[in-house]
């Protein structure tokens, strides 16, 4: 014989001897006679830490700084002396740094 699913209430009284069919029929709401627990999602430990009693201060509102226009074509094609090469390297470093800092503005 196959095992049967017998449903009993909390006092031990028989609800059903064919529990499988009863569970299929009442998939969402079982025929229990007890009262469900109250729905209190707001009562939990440490709730007072999440509760904001004062208004939220978003801080200073500020716009993003205006971007400096970048001209990558302003560098010379060739350097004829060491002083010009150092000057071009410094300008190249400034352009690269400005591009990295203004990533929000440069496409």
C-alpha positions as CSV (number, residue, x, y, z in Angstrom):
1,X,0.0,0.0,0.0
2,X,1.1,3.6,-0.7
3,X,1.7,5.9,2.3
4,X,-1.1,8.4,2.8
5,X,-0.9,12.0,4.0
6,X,-3.1,12.5,6.9
7,X,-3.9,16.1,8.0
8,X,-4.6,16.8,11.7
9,X,-5.4,20.1,13.4
10,X,-3.4,21.3,16.4
11,X,-5.8,19.5,18.8
12,X,-5.3,16.2,17.0
13,X,-8.7,16.1,15.3
14,X,-8.7,14.6,11.8
15,X,-9.0,17.0,8.9
16,X,-8.5,14.7,6.0
17,X,-7.1,11.2,5.2
18,X,-6.4,12.2,1.6
19,X,-4.1,15.0,2.3
20,X,-2.4,15.1,-1.1
21,X,-5.7,15.8,-2.9
22,X,-6.6,18.4,-0.3
23,X,-3.3,20.1,-0.6
24,X,-3.7,20.3,-4.4
25,X,-7.2,21.7,-4.1
26,X,-6.1,24.3,-1.5
27,X,-2.7,25.2,-2.8
28,X,-2.7,28.8,-1.4
29,X,-5.0,28.6,1.6
30,X,-5.1,25.5,3.7
31,X,-8.2,24.7,5.7
32,X,-6.6,25.5,9.0
33,X,-8.8,26.8,11.8
34,X,-6.1,28.9,13.5
35,X,-5.8,32.7,13.1
36,X,-2.9,33.9,10.9
37,X,-0.2,36.1,12.6
38,X,-0.8,39.8,12.4
39,X,0.9,41.6,9.5
40,X,3.4,43.9,11.2
41,X,6.3,44.5,8.8
42,X,7.2,47.7,10.6
43,X,8.0,45.9,13.9
44,X,11.4,44.4,13.7
45,X,14.7,44.7,15.7
46,X,16.7,47.9,15.2
47,X,13.8,49.7,13.4
48,X,14.7,52.9,15.2
49,X,18.0,53.0,13.5
50,X,16.3,53.1,10.1
51,X,13.7,55.7,11.1
52,X,14.6,59.3,10.1
53,X,13.3,61.7,12.6
54,X,14.8,64.8,11.0
55,X,14.5,66.0,7.4
56,X,17.2,64.8,5.0
57,X,19.8,67.4,4.1
58,X,21.1,66.6,0.6
59,X,24.0,69.0,1.0
60,X,25.2,71.9,-1.2
61,X,23.8,71.8,-4.7
62,X,26.5,72.5,-7.2
63,X,26.9,72.1,-10.9
64,X,29.8,70.3,-12.5
65,X,32.6,72.6,-13.3
66,X,32.8,74.0,-16.8
67,X,35.2,72.2,-19.0
68,X,38.2,73.7,-20.7
69,X,38.3,73.3,-24.4
70,X,40.9,70.8,-25.5
71,X,42.9,71.4,-28.7
72,X,45.0,68.3,-29.5
73,X,46.2,69.8,-32.8
74,X,48.0,72.7,-31.0
75,X,51.1,70.6,-30.5
76,X,53.9,71.1,-33.0
77,X,54.6,68.3,-35.5
78,X,58.3,68.2,-34.7
79,X,60.6,69.6,-32.0
80,X,64.0,71.0,-33.1
81,X,65.6,71.4,-29.6
82,X,65.5,69.8,-26.2
83,X,63.7,72.8,-24.7
84,X,60.9,72.5,-27.3
85,X,60.6,68.7,-26.7
86,X,60.3,69.2,-23.0
87,X,57.7,72.0,-23.6
88,X,55.7,69.7,-25.9
89,X,55.8,66.8,-23.4
90,X,54.5,69.2,-20.7
91,X,51.7,70.3,-22.9
92,X,50.9,66.7,-23.8
93,X,50.8,65.8,-20.1
94,X,48.5,68.7,-19.4
95,X,46.2,67.7,-22.2
96,X,46.1,64.1,-21.0
97,X,45.4,65.1,-17.4
98,X,42.7,67.6,-18.4
99,X,41.1,64.8,-20.6
100,X,41.1,62.4,-17.6
101,X,39.7,65.0,-15.2
102,X,37.0,66.2,-17.5
103,X,35.8,62.7,-18.4
104,X,32.2,63.8,-17.7
105,X,32.4,66.5,-20.3
106,X,34.6,65.1,-23.0
107,X,33.1,62.7,-25.5
